[in-house]
Amino acid sequence: MSWPTSAPMPAGPRSIFSILDSPALDWIRLAAGMGVEAARAETLEEFADLLAASYRRNGPFLIELVIPVILPAPISPKALGF
């Protein structure tokens, strides 16, 4: 099935709209450019601290939470019946 260039692609597990790392975006700088304070959390402890601090602020506060990519285990040809 081909999609006209003017029509949006359907969303799904392999949708290009779910890829947030290409191109790489600097969310902290984007927020700053809009006048929004922001910080990056790489652990749940950092996130909890930033979330608690954000409740004490007036106005918006962006928290960029880095989630590690967990790749699935490779499937052997034998498991597929080859």
N, C-alpha and C positions, 0 to 999 in steps of 0.2 A: 504494500500500500504506500503510495507516495502522498505527501502533504504539500498543498500549495504553500508558497513562501509566505503568503500573508496570513495563513492560519496558524494558530498556536499548536505546538506539539502536545500530544496528550501527556499528562503527568503519569509517572509510574516509577518503579524501582530504579530504572536506568535513565530516568529523565535528566536532561541536561540542566533543568531548572533546580535540581537538588544538589548540584555540585557547587560548593561554596569556596573551594580552594583554587579555582582557576578562572580568572586570574586571581592571584593572591591579593587580598585586600587588607589594608592596615585600618582596622576598625577603630582603633584609638585615634588615629589622625583624622579619620572621617568624622568621628564624633566631635573632635576638637574644632574642626572646620565649621561645624554647625553650632558651636558654642556650648557643647554638651561635655561635661566631665566624664571621663572613662578610665577604666583600668582593666588589666588582663589578669585572669586567674588560671593557673596551670594545675592546681590541686583543689580538691573539694574544701579543704581547710581555708585556702586563700579565697575561694568563692564565698564561703560562709562569712568570713571577715568582711569582705567587700559588700556583701548583701546587707549585713548588719549596719555597716557604715553608710550605705546608700539610704537607709531609712531615716537617718539623722540629718540628711541633706534636704534642702529645698530645691525642687526642680528635678529634671531627669538626670540619670546617671547610668551609663552603659557599662555592662560587665561582659567582657569577651571571655567566655569559658572555653578553654582549649580541651577538646576531647580526643584522646589518642585513637588512632585508627587501629582497629583489630581486624586483621585479615583472617578469613576462614582457612582452615587446614586444607592443604591440597588433597584432591581426590585421586586415588590411584586408578590406573586403567583397570586393574583387577576388580576393584569395587564397582566399576561400571560394566563389568562383564566382558572385558576385552582380554 
